[in-house]
Amino acid sequence: MIAIINRLPTLLLVLCLAPSALLAAPASAHQEAARTEQLQAGPYLLSVQLDEDPPHVEEPLMLRVHSLPSSASLDEAAVTVTGVPGPGTDATQTRVTNMRADPAEPGSYTGEVSFPVRGAWDLQLHASGPEGEATADVPITVAAPSAIPVWIGWLIGLSPLVGVGWFAWWNRNYLRRLRAERMPEPET
C-alpha cells in the first residue's frame, strides 16, 4: 500500500496524459481530400481536390488537379489557378499560381493558394494543351481564421492540472508529516 502511495504522482501523471496520447492521431502523407469536384474546362475533363473545405483566411489551401483519362491531355506546366473574389467579397484577386506537375502521377498537378479575406471566392483554373486553352471555376467559401491557435486552447484548458498536481503533492507531504507525528516513539 505504501508503495502505491509513493508512486501516486507518477500514476496520476500517466492517467492524465494517456487520453491525450490516444487522441493524437498520426497524420498520413496522402490524406483524403476534403472536397473533390469534376469540371469541364473546354475539351479537358478535370478533377479538382481541395485539402480543406472550407479553407481559412491566410492559410494556404493545397489543391490537386488531375486530367481525367477520357479527356484531352494537358501540356507540361499547363495549369494555373487564381482566386477571384465572388459577389459580396471586398478583395482583389490573388496572384496567379502555376501548378507543379506531379512526377509520380502523369497528368496531375499540385499547388496552393491563399485568400486574404473571408467570403465567397471562385478558384479560376486555366488549362492549356494541344486542344487549346480553357478555364473553369470552382466556387468556394473562405472561413475566418480561428480565434486562437489550437495549442493555446489546449494549454489554457489543461492548465488547471498543474494546480491539481501541486495540491496532490502538498497533501501527500502533509499526510506524511501527520503520520510521522502520530507514530509512537519506540521505548528503549
N, C-alpha and C positions, 0 to 999 in steps of 0.2 A: 504493500500500500504506500509506504514511504517513497519507494522508487517511482511510483506513478505520480505522486505529488511533486517530486523533484523534477520530473520531466514534463510537468503540466504546461509551462510556457511554450516548449517546443511543440507539444501536441496541439495546443491552441493555434499556433502559427501555421502548422500543417493543415489543420481543419479550415482555417480562414483562407489559405492560398489555394487549396485543392479545387474549389469550384471555379476560380478564375482561370486556372490552368486547363480545366476541362472545356471551358467556354471559348478559349482561344483556338480557333480553327486554323489549320495550316492553309496558306494560300497556294494555289496551284498556278503554274506558269500559263496555262491555257484555260482561263476561266470561261464560263459560258457568257455569251453576250446578253446584256440586259434587254436589248431590243434588236430585232432583225427586220429589215424591210427589203422587198424586191421592187426595183424600179426599172422602168423602160426609159433609157436615155437615147433617143433616136434608134439606131439599129442595135444598140447594146443593152443587154439584159444584165442588170447589176444587182448584187445582193450587198446591202449595207448593214454592218453590225456595229452597234453602239455599246460601249462598255458600261455606260451609266444611263439610266433613264429615270428621272430627269437629271441632266448634268447640272453642276453647280457653278456659280459665278467664280471666275478667276481660277478654276481648276481645269487642267487640260482634259478634254474629252478625247479618249482614244477611239478611233474608228478603223474598221477594216472594210475594204471594198473588194468584192470578188466578181470577176466577169464570169457569168454562168456559161457553161459549155454550149448551150443551144444558141448563143448569140455570136455576133461578130467579135473577133479578137481585138484587143487594145494594143496600142503601141507602148514601148517602154517609156516610163515616166509620163504616162498619158492621162493621169487622173489628178485633178486639183480640187480643192474644197475651199469654200468661202462661207463664212457665217453672215447672212443677210438679215437685218432686223425685220421682224414681222410687224403687222399693224399694232399700234399702241406701244411699241418699244422705242424709246428715245435713245438711239445709239447710231453709230456709224458701222458699216460692215467691217468684219475682221480682215486681216491680211490673207492673201491667197496662200494656201498651204499646198505645196507639192507633195503628193503621196509617194512614199517609197515602195518600190517593188519588193515583194517578199521573195527572196531567193528559194526558200523551201517550198513555196507554193506558186507555181506559174499562174499568171492571171489574177494575182492577189496583191493588193496594195494596202499599206498601213500609214496612218498619220494621226495628228492630233490638232485640235483647235480649241482655243479658249474664248469665253464670252465675257465681255466687260460688265454687262448689266443683266438683271433677270428680266424675263418676259418671253414673248413669242419670237422665235427665230426660225429661219429656214437654212438648212445646210444645202448649199448650192454646189452640186457635183458637176464638174466639167470633164467629160471623157472625150478622148480623141483616138482615132485608129484609122485603118485603111478605108473604112466606110464613111469617114468624115468626123465632124465634131458634133457633140450634143450635150445638153445639160438636163439635169433632173434635180428636183428639190425634195428634201426630207424635212417636214415640219417638226419642230421640237419646242418644248417649253423649258427654259432655263430657270432653275430654282435659286433662291437666295442662299448665300453661304450659311453654314450652321452658326449658331450663336456663339458657341465656344468649342474649341477643339475637343475631340473625344477624350484624349489623355488627361486634359484638365478636369473634365467631368468625372472621370474615374478617380482622380486624385482627390477631388473635393468629396466625392461620395464615400471613399474608403478612409478618409482622414479620421473619423471617429474611432477607427480600430486602434489607432495609436493611443488614444485615451483609455480605451478598454484594456489594452495590453499593459499600460502603466498601472492602471487600477488593480489588475490581477497580480502584477509583480509586487506592488506595495502590500496588498493583502496577504500574499504568501510570506513576505518578510515579517509582517505584523503577527501572523499566526505562529511563525517560528519563535518570535520573541515571547509570545504568551505561553507557548508550550515549554520553553526554557525556564520561564519564571515559575510555572506550576510544578515542574518536576521537583520532587523532594531531594534534598542533598543526601548522598549515601552516608550512613553513620559509620564511623570508624572506631 
